[in-house]
């Protein structure tokens, strides 16, 4: 009888451990490895996980740096679409913005996306129409280069969702993206 009780207790503990292991909240709590290669994207602002060893100074922001390998280690998504800036249909692959924000423990859905040339656009990453917003790192199966709008290009499946195929969303599709700054509202 005692063995049966122990077995039930162990089974319950294993189920709890398994649920915790697969929990998205736990994913954000796992340590974030440091970027080993050239940093292609930095996430700053109101995040809980960082991977830089520098202590925060007063008024400083939290920061997580990503190289291509670290971005590729996150769940990958892909779609094919036409864009106003390319000819024909192209295949885009990368990390969903919502997955990256979850990974760094973002405390806000408001994001300011900033390009290498300082162009920026603010958006609510929690908006349902942005659920498929992709941090594209691969175009037609090849890693993107700066001269090809890379190494990171925000992209939506415009061909699949005609309601996204307009100027309002084009302004969000920033190429040569360098920073995502997580904040508490518009005008971060």
N, C-alpha and C positions, 0 to 999 in steps of 0.2 A: 504494500500500500504506500509506503514512504517513497519507494522508487517511482511509482506512478505519479505522485505529487511533484517530485523533483523533475521528472520528465516534462510534465505540463508546465512547470515554472520555466524550465530551460527553453521549451518551445515558444512560450510567450516572450521571453527575453530575445530570442532569435528573431521573432517577428518584429519586435520593436527596433532592434538593431538594423534589420533589413529596411524597415520604413525610414529610419534616420539616414541610412547610407544613401538611399535614393532620393532623399528630400532635396528639393531645389534650394531651400534655405541653408542646408548644410553645405551645398556646393559653394555658396558665397562665403562660408566660414572657413573653407579649406585655404591654407596658405597660398598666396599667389606667387609663383616662381618669378625670379628676376629675369628680365629680358637678357638674352645672351648675345643676340645680334643687333643690327642697326634698329633703333627704335623707329617704328613707322606710325604709331598712334599713341597719344597720351590721353588718359582720362583723368580729369582734375575735379576738384570741388567737393561736394557733399557725398563722399564715398567712405566706406568703412575698411576696405582692403587696399593696401598699397604694396608695392614691391620695390620701393626705393629705400635705401638704408639711411637716408638723410633725415635727421630729426626735424620736426616741424618748428618753424620760428613763429613768433607771435604774429597772427594775421595771415599766416601762410595757409596754403590749400593742400589737401591730400592729393596724392598723385600716384597713378599706376601707369607704368610704361609697357608697351607691347611691341615685340618684334614680330616678324611674319610667322615664325615658328609657334610663338605663343598664341597668336590669333588662330592659327591653323589647328591648335590643340583643342580649341573650343568646338562645340557642335557646329557643323557646317550645313549650310542650306544653299540652294541654288534654284535658278529659274532662267528662262530665256525670254528676252523681250527686245522690242525696238526702243530706241531713244531718239530725242531730237538731235543728239550730238554724234550719232553713229549711223552708218548705212546698213540697213537690213537688220535681221534678228541676230543678237549676240547672247552668249551664255555667261551668266554672272554667278560667281560662287564666293561665299564668305560667311561671316558670323552675323546673326541677327542683332540689331542694336539692343533689343530687350534682353537677349542672352548675355551680352557683354556687360550691360548695366547691372544685371543680376549678379554676375560673377564678381564684380567689384563692390557689391553691396551698396549700390546707389540708394540714397535716401529720398530722392526726388525723381519724378519722371520728366521734369523740365531740363532740357539740354540745349546748350549753345554749341553748335558744330562750327569749327573754325578751320579754314583752308590754309595752305602754305602762304598764299598771297594776302591773308588777313580777311578775306571774304568770310562772312558768317551768316548763319541762320539759326533762329531759336525755334524749338518745337517741343511739343508734349509727346514724349515717346510712348505714353500710355494710351494715346488715341487709337481706337480700333483700326482706322484706315492705315496706320503706320505699323501694324503688327508684322508685316513682312519687310520692313525697312532693313536693308542689308548693308553691312560694311563689306563691300566687294573687295576682295584681294586677288581674285583670279578672273580674267576675262578670256573666254574661249579656251579655258583649260591652262592658261599661262599666268604666272604671277605678274601683276601689273607694275609698270614702271612709271616714274614721274612723267615722262614724255607721253605716256598713254593714259593720262588722267589718274594715275595711281600714286603711291602704292595702295591707297585706300580710297574708294569712291562710294559714296552713299547712293543706293539704287533701290527703286521700287519696281515691281512687275507691272509696268505700264500697259503692256499688251493684254494682260489678263484682266486688268481692272481699269476700264476706260474712264471711270470717275477720277482716277489719279493722273490721267494723261492731260494735264493742264498746267498753266503758268504757276499756279499756287504751289504745286508740288515740285515743279522743275526747280524752283528756288531752293528747295531743300536738298536736291541731289548734287551735293558738293563733291567735286573731284579734288584730288590732291589734299584730302582731309588730313589734318595733323593733330587736332585736339577735339575732345568732347568734354565740355565743362558742365558738370551737373550742378543744378541750382535749385532755388525755391520758387521760381516763377518767371514770368516774362521779364525781359530786360535784366538779365543776370548780372 
